[in-house]
Amino acid sequence: MSAANGIRLTRRQLLGAGGGLVVAFTIPACGGETKTPATDLASNAWLTIRPDGSATIFATHPEIGQGVKTALPMIVAEELDMPWERVTVEQAPIDESTFGRQVAGGSTSIRNSWEPLRRAGATARALLRQAAAETWSVPVNECVAGNGQVSHQATGQSLGYGELVERASMLKPPPESQIELKARDQYRLLGTRISGVDNRATVTGQPLFGIDQQLPNLRFATYVRAPATGGTVARANIDGVKTLPGVVDAFVLDPVQPPKGLRGGVAILAETTWQALKARRQLEVEWDFAAAATDSWETLRSDGLERAGQSGEVLFDDGNAERALASSAQQISASYVYPFLSHAPLEPQNCTASVEGNTAEIWAPSQTPARGASMAAEVCGLNPDQVVMHQTRIGGGFGRRLYNDYVVEAVAISQRAGVPVKLTWTREDDMANDLYRPGGLHHLKGGLDEKGRLSGWHNHFVTVTSDGEKPSSTAGMRLGTFPQHLVKNYRVEQTLLPSGIPTGAWRAPGSNALAFVSNGFLHELSSAADRDHLEFLLELMGRDRQLSWRRGSGMDTGRAKAVIEAVGKQSNWGRTMPAGQGQGLAFYYSHRGYFAEVAEVTVKDKQVRVDRVFACGDVGPIINRSMAEHQVVGSVSDGLSTMMGLEITFTSGRANETNFDRYPMMRMPSAPPVEVVFLEDNPSPTGLGEPALPPAAPAVVNAIFAASGERLRELPLSKAGWGWMT
């Protein structure tokens, strides 16, 4: 079957099991072909309706706090017309051949699952209507499904779904052309506020998370890696550590190169985690740093600043930026800097693993569980079908748990020790061995014509490289980075600085830093032109049109202008502010989401209080309004926390900030109220885990300029002596 947005679906299989109706299907655009469900249908089907009228719906993507364990089943329940109180949600087994890709990342879970999940619910509803029609010997178009039952208005008859599942399970699914999806005005569940299905279990301390897992005969492990990436063990006092209280084993693991990706180090196993950590304090390791990273952030930063005015490799060259700048009525120049960042999730990396003979069983809070299972198979020398991965709830990830190094370590330790192990990283482990958000520098020039319109843009981008040929992971600039395609004369050059620091995806990769740069410099340009910034942004967007890049996922300028205009009305933009107060506006298009945000601040003596943030977003129809609003508030808070005080610096390749005493998260008294509004005209939803974060910091920085006249171009603001007002 073909679905909207080019998704190709296999024929859904509808099967009867114990008098119940089971619907199994997959999303090949996100994974492989459907396998015929095995005898144990509960492990393969996405939707089961039981004879008692209740339903179980599998949540197939990892739950990382973004709310998909609730939102994805809500889509099925809406089209099925099943009362939410009759629905039980279960985490699906890890089986990508059945369920498609089971990944939490890139704000893709809702977008990729929307159409297939709607059709699954609608298909089950159609079968139940057909079963009722046959039961009553009436035309199916006279049978109406709703609220968990099917009714026939002419005769006044009705049957609950549970009473119809046995007959429905024997029917052939209708052709796709006969599957009726609900119109937006028919939604009863979607768009409402629904409590998360795990909320009660979470607040009552139930063992949902990776760090909660327990097994019989479990041993508790800590793993000590070199303080600089690439370092290896030369020698260690292993024999002495083995004699310490509670220690059951200790040994060195040699590094294994990617794709298995095991860093060399020393494993200590004990009867409790506390005993393992106490023994670790007595561990003495002589490290070989011959191949280790030697980076210093201050050196990278100073080298990058020296590149101002120099040329680099041309990445993008639209029009003639050099000529436009030379002929501009005004030319503005500025340099922007942002640092490396740690993910610092509340739950540190952990994994429970049992490798026994030719099998491995794993319990892990992974954003990419199938990838974790395949890496485990590689490092253990097993076939993929010999590894079972159990998905646990994730206590924060922000991109860090896309990488399964902690899984590889746990299975390697278990295989070597011959016992089940629970590996728990310390906070210091987590921050010293991260795949960091890369730092970068931008040397910008912008031109304004005689009417104050943006006529040219030049960006010399300085970033890091691990191989000398391309930017390190997530350290580059992509085609279509805002404001490309909106400026007629636009040029980006790139200079690469060698670095051994491992980098990776951090919430809203790329956008989280580039939005600060582009929005800050655009505000400099509108201020130089003495123009209202909202009007300046709307003019920049130009006529309504769909920009095209990266396989058609470009920005729609009409939707962009709509959120900018809406947040202006929402915040009463442009009103006169008291002395020491100001408004700031920023817009960004990220992960197919449109967000404009206005911050109102009070400033005094380099202290700032964010009084309010107004956020207007367009990600299509909202699935669960409660969780959608929470995602925006969390994104804004994350962006502001990062803006003020967070950075990871390095000396000789070693992270200097390895706990929250030197990596100060924003505290609750500094967190502003966030007023959230959504525009929902677009028919298909996208994701909300990331796109509200990028505009937050530049909105506040622009507001600080409006309040104080001080232009801030480097993050975190604490480097220039700024702090939160108390």
C-alpha positions in Angstrom: 0.0 0.0 0.0 1.1 3.5 -0.6 0.7 6.2 2.1 1.0 9.9 2.2 4.4 11.6 2.0 5.8 8.8 -0.1 5.8 6.1 2.7 5.5 2.6 1.3 3.6 0.2 3.4 3.3 -3.6 3.1 0.0 -5.3 3.3 -1.1 -5.2 6.9 -1.8 -8.6 8.5 -4.8 -8.9 10.7 -4.9 -12.0 12.8 -7.1 -13.6 15.4 -5.6 -14.7 18.7 -7.8 -16.1 21.6 -10.8 -14.3 20.3 -8.9 -11.0 20.0 -8.1 -8.8 17.1 -4.4 -8.2 16.5 -3.1 -5.7 13.9 0.5 -6.0 12.8 2.2 -3.7 10.4 5.5 -2.0 9.8 7.0 1.2 8.2 9.5 0.1 5.6 10.6 3.7 5.0 12.0 3.6 8.5 13.1 -0.1 8.5 12.8 -3.5 6.9 9.9 -5.5 5.4 7.2 -7.0 7.6 7.8 -10.4 8.9 4.8 -12.7 9.4 4.0 -12.5 13.1 5.1 -15.6 15.1 2.8 -17.7 17.3 3.3 -15.3 20.2 1.4 -12.5 18.6 1.9 -10.2 21.6 5.6 -9.8 20.7 4.9 -8.8 17.1 1.6 -7.0 16.8 1.2 -3.2 17.3 -2.4 -3.3 18.4 -4.5 -5.9 20.2 -8.2 -5.5 21.0 -9.4 -8.1 23.5 -12.9 -9.6 24.0 -13.4 -7.5 27.1 -13.2 -4.4 24.9 -9.8 -3.2 26.1 -6.8 -2.6 23.9 -3.1 -2.8 24.2 -1.0 -0.6 21.9 2.7 -0.9 21.7 4.9 2.2 21.9 7.7 1.3 19.5 10.2 4.2 20.0 12.4 4.8 23.0 10.9 7.0 25.6 13.4 9.7 26.6 11.1 12.2 28.2 9.8 13.5 24.9 6.4 11.8 25.5 6.3 9.3 22.5 5.3 6.4 24.7 2.0 8.2 25.2 1.7 10.2 22.0 2.2 7.4 19.4 -0.5 5.2 20.9 -2.8 8.2 21.1 -2.7 8.4 17.3 -3.8 4.8 17.0 -6.5 5.2 19.6 -7.9 8.3 17.9 -8.4 6.6 14.6 -9.7 3.5 16.3 -12.2 5.6 18.3 -11.1 3.7 21.5 -11.6 5.5 24.8 -8.2 6.3 26.2 -9.1 4.8 29.6 -9.5 1.4 27.9 -6.0 1.5 26.5 -2.9 -0.1 28.0 0.4 1.0 26.6 3.4 -1.3 26.5 7.0 -0.7 25.3 7.5 -2.7 22.2 10.3 -5.3 21.9 13.3 -4.3 19.9 12.6 -5.9 16.5 13.2 -3.5 13.6 12.2 -6.1 11.0 8.7 -5.9 12.5 8.4 -2.4 13.8 10.7 -0.4 11.5 13.4 1.8 12.9 13.1 2.1 16.7 15.1 5.3 17.3 14.6 8.4 19.4 16.5 11.2 17.7 16.1 14.1 15.3 12.5 14.8 16.4 11.4 12.2 13.9 9.2 9.7 15.9 5.9 11.5 15.4 6.7 12.6 11.8 7.7 9.1 10.6 4.9 7.3 12.4 1.9 9.6 11.9 0.4 8.2 8.7 1.0 4.5 9.3 -0.3 4.7 12.9 -3.5 6.5 11.7 -4.1 3.9 9.1 -3.5 1.1 11.6 -6.2 2.5 13.9 -8.5 3.2 10.9 -8.0 -0.3 9.5 -9.0 -1.9 12.8 -12.1 0.4 13.0 -13.1 -0.6 9.5 -12.9 -4.3 10.4 -15.0 -3.8 13.5 -17.7 -1.9 11.5 -17.7 -4.7 8.9 -18.1 -7.3 11.6 -21.1 -5.4 13.0 -22.6 -5.0 9.6 -22.4 -8.8 9.0 -23.8 -9.5 12.5 -26.8 -7.3 11.9 -27.1 -8.0 8.1 -27.0 -4.2 7.3 -24.9 -2.1 5.0 -21.5 -1.3 6.5 -21.9 2.4 5.7 -24.8 2.5 8.2 -22.6 1.3 11.0 -20.9 4.0 13.0 -17.9 3.4 15.3 -17.2 5.6 18.3 -16.2 5.4 21.9 -15.3 1.8 21.8 -18.5 0.5 20.2 -20.3 0.2 16.8 -23.9 1.5 16.5 -26.6 1.2 13.9 -28.8 4.2 14.3 -31.8 2.9 12.2 -32.3 -0.1 14.5 -30.8 1.3 17.7 -28.5 -1.6 18.0 -24.9 -1.3 19.3 -22.1 -3.7 20.1 -18.9 -3.1 22.0 -15.6 -3.6 20.2 -14.9 -6.6 22.5 -18.1 -8.3 21.3 -17.0 -7.9 17.7 -13.3 -8.9 17.7 -13.9 -12.6 17.1 -15.7 -12.0 13.9 -13.5 -9.1 12.9 -10.4 -11.3 13.3 -11.6 -13.5 10.5 -12.2 -10.7 8.0 -9.9 -9.7 5.2 -8.6 -6.1 5.6 -10.4 -3.7 3.2 -8.6 -2.1 0.3 -6.7 1.1 1.2 -9.0 3.2 -0.9 -11.8 2.2 1.6 -9.9 3.2 4.7 -11.4 6.4 6.0 -9.1 8.6 8.1 -10.6 11.2 10.4 -10.8 14.8 9.5 -9.2 17.2 12.0 -12.5 18.5 13.2 -13.4 14.9 14.2 -10.5 14.5 16.6 -11.6 13.9 20.2 -8.4 12.7 21.8 -5.6 14.3 19.7 -4.8 17.8 20.8 -6.0 17.3 24.4 -3.9 17.1 27.5 -3.1 13.5 28.5 -1.0 12.4 31.4 2.1 10.4 30.5 1.4 6.7 30.8 4.5 6.3 33.0 4.0 9.3 35.2 2.7 7.5 38.3 5.3 4.8 38.0 8.0 7.4 37.6 7.0 9.5 40.6 6.6 6.4 42.8 10.0 5.1 42.0 9.1 2.1 40.0 12.1 0.4 38.2 11.6 1.8 34.7 15.0 3.1 34.0 18.2 1.4 32.9 19.9 2.2 36.2 17.1 0.4 38.1 17.6 -3.0 36.6 18.4 -6.1 38.7 19.3 -9.7 37.9 20.1 -12.8 39.9 23.8 -13.1 40.7 24.4 -9.6 39.4 27.9 -8.1 39.8 28.3 -4.3 39.8 30.9 -2.7 37.6 32.8 0.5 37.2 35.1 1.1 34.2 38.1 3.5 34.2 39.1 5.1 31.0 42.1 7.3 30.2 41.4 11.0 31.0 42.3 11.9 27.4 40.6 10.2 24.5 43.0 7.7 22.8 45.0 6.9 25.9 45.5 3.3 26.8 46.6 1.3 29.9 50.3 0.7 30.2 50.1 -0.9 33.6 47.8 -0.9 36.7 47.8 -2.4 40.2 45.2 -5.0 39.3 46.3 -7.6 41.9 46.1 -5.1 44.7 42.6 -4.0 43.7 41.4 -7.6 43.7 42.1 -7.9 47.4 39.9 -5.0 48.4 36.6 -5.6 50.3 33.7 -6.8 48.0 35.8 -6.9 44.8 35.2 -10.0 42.8 37.3 -9.3 39.8 39.4 -6.6 38.1 41.1 -6.6 34.7 42.2 -4.6 31.7 40.3 -4.4 28.5 42.2 -3.5 25.4 40.7 -0.9 23.0 38.6 -2.2 20.0 38.4 0.2 17.1 35.1 1.4 15.6 32.5 0.3 14.6 32.7 -1.8 17.8 34.1 1.2 19.6 35.5 0.0 22.9 37.8 2.4 24.7 40.6 0.6 26.6 40.5 0.7 30.3 40.2 -1.1 33.7 37.1 -2.9 34.8 36.4 -3.4 38.5 33.5 -5.8 39.6 32.2 -5.9 43.1 29.2 -7.1 45.1 27.8 -3.6 45.3 28.3 -0.4 43.2 29.6 1.4 46.3 32.3 -1.3 46.8 33.3 -1.0 43.2 33.6 2.8 43.5 35.6 2.6 46.7 38.0 0.1 45.1 38.3 2.5 42.1 39.9 5.1 44.5 42.7 2.6 45.2 43.3 1.9 41.5 46.6 3.2 40.2 47.0 3.3 36.4 49.9 4.4 34.3 48.5 5.6 31.0 50.1 5.6 27.6 49.1 9.0 26.0 51.1 8.5 22.8 48.0 8.5 20.6 45.7 10.6 22.9 44.1 13.9 22.2 46.1 17.0 23.3 43.5 19.7 22.7 43.3 23.0 24.6 40.0 24.9 24.1 41.8 28.2 24.7 44.3 27.3 22.0 41.5 26.4 19.6 39.6 29.6 20.4 42.6 31.9 20.0 43.6 30.2 16.7 40.0 30.6 15.5 39.9 34.3 16.4 43.1 34.8 14.5 41.4 33.6 11.3 39.2 36.8 11.2 39.8 38.5 7.9 41.4 35.4 6.4 39.9 33.2 3.7 38.9 29.6 3.8 37.4 26.8 1.7 34.2 28.0 0.0 31.2 26.0 1.2 28.3 28.0 -0.3 28.4 30.8 -2.7 25.1 32.3 -3.9 25.2 35.5 -6.0 28.2 37.8 -5.4 28.6 38.5 -1.7 32.0 40.3 -2.2 30.6 42.8 -4.6 27.4 43.3 -2.6 29.4 44.1 0.5 31.7 46.4 -1.3 28.8 48.4 -2.7 26.6 48.4 0.4 25.6 51.6 2.1 26.6 50.1 5.5 28.9 47.2 6.3 28.8 45.5 9.7 31.4 43.0 11.0 31.4 40.8 14.1 32.8 37.6 15.5 30.7 35.0 17.4 32.0 32.2 19.6 30.4 29.2 21.3 32.0 26.5 23.4 32.0 22.7 23.6 29.1 21.3 25.7 28.4 18.1 27.7 25.1 16.4 27.5 25.0 15.8 31.3 21.8 13.8 31.5 20.4 13.3 35.0 20.7 9.5 34.7 24.4 8.8 33.9 25.3 6.2 31.3 24.6 2.6 32.4 23.8 -0.8 31.1 23.0 -4.2 32.5 24.3 -7.2 30.4 24.5 -10.9 30.7 26.7 -12.7 28.2 26.6 -16.4 28.6 28.0 -18.8 26.0 26.6 -17.9 22.6 23.9 -15.5 23.9 23.8 -11.9 25.2 20.9 -10.2 26.9 21.0 -6.5 27.5 18.9 -3.9 29.4 19.9 -0.4 28.3 18.6 3.2 28.1 19.6 3.6 24.5 18.2 6.0 21.9 19.3 3.5 19.2 18.7 0.1 20.8 19.0 -2.0 17.6 22.4 -0.4 16.9 23.4 -1.1 20.4 22.5 -4.7 20.0 24.5 -5.0 16.7 27.5 -3.4 18.3 27.3 -5.8 21.2 27.2 -8.7 18.8 30.3 -7.4 17.1 32.3 -7.0 20.2 31.3 -10.4 21.6 31.7 -12.3 18.3 28.1 -13.2 18.2 25.4 -13.3 15.4 22.8 -10.5 15.7 20.1 -13.1 16.4 22.0 -14.2 19.5 21.6 -10.8 21.2 18.4 -9.7 22.9 18.0 -6.0 23.7 15.5 -4.7 26.2 14.5 -1.1 26.0 14.3 0.8 29.3 13.0 4.2 29.9 15.7 6.8 29.5 16.6 9.4 32.2 17.6 12.1 29.8 19.8 11.8 26.7 19.7 14.9 24.5 21.5 12.9 21.8 24.1 11.3 24.1 22.4 7.9 24.1 22.5 7.7 20.3 25.9 6.3 21.0 26.2 2.9 22.6 29.7 2.9 24.1 28.3 2.1 27.5 26.5 -1.0 26.0 29.7 -2.2 24.4 31.6 -1.8 27.7 29.0 -3.7 29.7 28.9 -6.7 27.3 32.7 -6.8 27.0 33.0 -6.8 30.8 30.3 -9.5 31.2 31.8 -11.7 28.6 35.3 -11.4 30.1 34.1 -12.0 33.7 31.5 -14.7 32.9 28.8 -13.1 35.1 25.9 -10.7 34.6 27.0 -7.1 35.3 25.5 -3.8 35.8 27.8 -1.0 34.7 27.2 2.4 36.1 29.2 5.5 35.1 29.8 8.2 37.7 28.9 11.8 36.9 32.6 12.4 36.3 32.8 9.5 33.9 29.8 10.9 32.0 31.2 14.4 31.6 34.8 13.5 31.0 34.0 10.8 28.4 31.2 12.5 26.4 30.7 13.0 22.7 30.6 16.8 23.1 28.7 19.5 21.3 31.5 21.0 19.2 32.7 24.6 19.8 33.1 27.0 16.9 33.7 30.6 15.7 32.1 32.7 13.0 33.6 35.9 11.5 30.7 37.7 9.8 30.2 40.6 7.5 26.8 41.9 6.4 25.8 44.6 4.0 22.8 47.0 4.1 21.6 49.0 1.1 20.5 52.6 1.3 17.0 51.5 2.5 18.4 49.4 5.3 17.7 46.1 3.5 20.1 43.1 3.8 22.1 43.0 0.6 25.0 40.7 1.3 26.2 38.1 3.9 29.7 36.6 4.4 30.5 34.1 7.1 34.0 32.7 7.7 33.2 29.6 9.8 36.0 28.1 11.9 35.3 24.6 13.2 37.1 21.4 14.3 38.1 18.3 12.4 39.2 14.9 13.6 40.4 13.7 10.2 41.7 16.8 8.6 39.2 16.5 5.7 35.8 17.3 7.0 34.3 18.8 10.2 34.0 16.5 13.2 30.6 15.0 13.9 27.9 17.7 14.0 30.5 20.4 13.7 29.7 21.5 10.2 27.2 23.7 8.4 24.5 22.2 6.2 23.0 23.5 3.0 20.1 25.7 3.8 21.3 26.9 7.2 19.4 30.0 8.1 19.5 32.6 6.4 20.8 30.9 3.3 18.4 31.2 0.3 16.9 34.3 1.9 19.9 36.5 1.1 20.6 37.0 -2.6 24.3 37.4 -2.1 25.4 34.8 0.5 28.9 33.2 1.0 30.2 30.8 3.6 33.9 29.8 3.9 35.2 27.2 6.2 38.5 26.7 8.0 39.2 23.4 9.9 41.2 23.2 13.0 42.6 19.8 14.0 41.1 18.3 17.2 41.0 15.0 18.9 38.0 15.8 21.0 35.1 13.3 20.3 31.9 15.2 19.2 28.4 14.1 18.6 24.7 15.1 18.4 23.6 17.5 21.1 19.9 18.6 21.3 19.1 20.3 18.0 22.5 19.5 16.5 24.1 22.4 14.7 21.0 24.6 15.1 21.6 24.9 18.9 24.7 27.1 18.1 24.1 28.4 14.6 20.8 30.1 15.7 22.7 32.2 18.3 25.1 33.3 15.5 22.6 34.1 12.8 20.0 35.7 15.0 22.5 37.8 16.9 24.1 39.1 13.7 20.7 39.8 12.1 19.8 41.9 15.1 23.1 43.8 14.7 22.1 44.5 11.1 18.6 45.6 11.9 19.9 47.8 14.7 22.5 49.4 12.5 19.7 50.1 10.0 17.6 51.6 12.8 14.7 49.2 11.8 12.2 47.2 13.8 13.6 43.7 14.1 10.3 42.0 13.5 9.7 43.9 10.3 13.3 43.2 9.3 12.8 39.5 9.7 9.5 39.5 7.8 11.2 41.4 4.9 14.0 38.9 4.9 11.6 36.0 4.4 10.2 37.7 1.3 7.2 36.2 -0.5 5.5 33.0 0.6 7.3 30.0 -0.9 8.8 26.6 -0.2 12.6 26.7 -0.2 14.0 23.5 -1.5 17.1 21.7 -0.2 18.0 18.4 1.4 15.5 16.2 -0.4 12.7 18.8 -0.3 12.8 19.5 3.5 13.4 23.2 3.1 11.7 26.0 5.0 8.3 27.4 4.0 8.6 31.2 4.3 4.9 31.6 4.8 4.9 29.4 7.9 8.0 31.2 9.1 6.4 34.6 8.8 3.2 33.3 10.5 5.0 32.4 13.7 7.0 35.6 13.7 3.9 37.7 13.3 2.0 35.6 15.9 4.7 35.9 18.5 4.7 39.6 17.9 1.1 39.8 18.8 1.4 37.4 21.6 4.2 39.5 23.3 2.9 42.9 22.4 6.1 43.4 20.5 7.5 46.9 20.2 5.9 48.4 23.2 7.9 50.9 25.3 9.8 49.2 28.1 10.9 50.8 31.4 14.6 51.7 31.8 16.7 48.6 32.2 14.2 46.3 30.5 14.1 45.1 27.0 12.5 42.7 24.5 14.4 40.4 22.1 13.2 38.4 19.2 14.7 35.3 17.5 13.4 32.9 14.8 14.8 29.5 13.7 13.7 26.6 11.5 15.0 23.4 12.9 14.1 19.7 12.5 11.1 20.8 10.3 9.8 22.9 13.1 9.2 26.7 13.0 9.7 28.7 16.2 9.8 32.4 17.0 10.5 33.5 20.5 10.4 36.8 22.3 12.2 37.3 25.6 11.6 40.1 28.1 14.5 40.8 30.4 15.5 43.1 33.2 19.2 44.0 33.3 21.4 45.7 36.1 25.1 45.6 36.6 25.7 42.6 34.3 23.0 40.7 36.0 19.9 39.6 34.0 16.5 38.3 34.9 14.4 36.7 32.2 11.0 38.0 33.1 9.0 36.1 30.4 9.5 34.1 27.3 6.8 34.0 24.6 7.2 31.0 22.2 5.1 30.5 19.1 5.7 27.3 17.2 4.4 25.5 14.1 4.9 21.7 14.0 1.6 20.9 12.6 -1.3 19.4 14.6 -0.4 18.8 18.3 -0.8 15.2 19.5 -0.7 15.6 23.3 -0.9 19.3 24.3 0.4 18.7 27.8 3.6 17.1 26.6 4.0 19.5 23.7 3.9 22.5 26.0 6.3 20.7 28.4 8.8 20.1 25.5 8.8 23.8 24.6 9.3 24.9 28.2 12.0 22.4 28.7 13.7 23.4 25.5 13.7 27.1 26.4 15.0 26.3 29.9 17.8 24.1 28.4 18.7 26.9 25.9 18.9 29.6 28.6 20.9 27.3 31.0 23.4 26.7 28.2 23.5 30.4 27.3 24.5 31.6 30.8 27.0 29.2 32.3 27.8 26.0 30.4 31.0 25.2 28.7 33.5 22.3 28.6 37.1 23.4 28.3 40.1 21.1 27.7 43.7 21.0 28.8 45.9 18.4 27.2 42.8 16.7 25.8 41.2 16.4 29.2 37.9 17.9 30.2 38.2 20.4 33.0 34.5 20.5 34.0 33.4 17.0 35.2 30.6 17.8 37.6 27.9 20.3 38.2 30.0 22.4 40.6 31.9 23.6 37.5 29.1 23.1 35.0 26.3 25.1 36.6 22.9 24.4 35.3 20.2 27.1 35.7 18.4 26.8 39.0 14.6 27.0 39.3 14.5 30.6 40.7 16.1 31.8 37.4 13.8 29.9 35.1 11.3 32.2 33.5 7.6 31.6 32.8 7.1 30.5 29.2 3.9 31.2 27.4 3.4 28.7 24.5 1.2 29.1 21.5 1.0 26.7 18.5 -0.1 27.3 15.0 -1.7 24.1 13.7 -2.9 24.7 10.1 -0.4 22.3 8.5 -2.0 18.8 8.2 1.0 16.7 9.2 2.9 16.9 12.5 6.6 17.0 12.9 8.6 16.7 16.2 9.0 18.9 19.2 12.1 17.6 21.1 14.4 20.1 19.5 13.1 23.0 17.5 12.1 25.3 20.4 15.6 25.3 21.8 17.7 27.3 19.2 15.9 30.6 19.4 15.9 30.9 23.2 19.5 32.1 23.8 19.5 34.7 20.9 16.2 36.1 22.0 17.6 36.8 25.4 20.9 38.1 24.1 19.0 40.5 21.8 16.8 41.6 24.7 19.9 42.3 26.8 21.1 44.6 24.0 17.8 46.4 24.0 17.9 46.8 27.7 21.5 47.8 28.2 23.1 48.5 24.8 25.7 45.8 25.4 26.2 43.4 22.5 27.2 39.9 23.6 28.8 37.6 21.0 30.3 34.8 23.0 28.7 32.0 25.0 28.5 31.3 27.8 27.7 34.8 29.0 29.4 34.1 32.3 32.8 34.4 30.5 32.1 38.2 30.3 31.0 38.4 33.9 27.3 38.1 33.4 25.1 36.1 35.8 21.5 35.5 36.9 19.9 38.3 38.9 19.0 37.2 42.4 
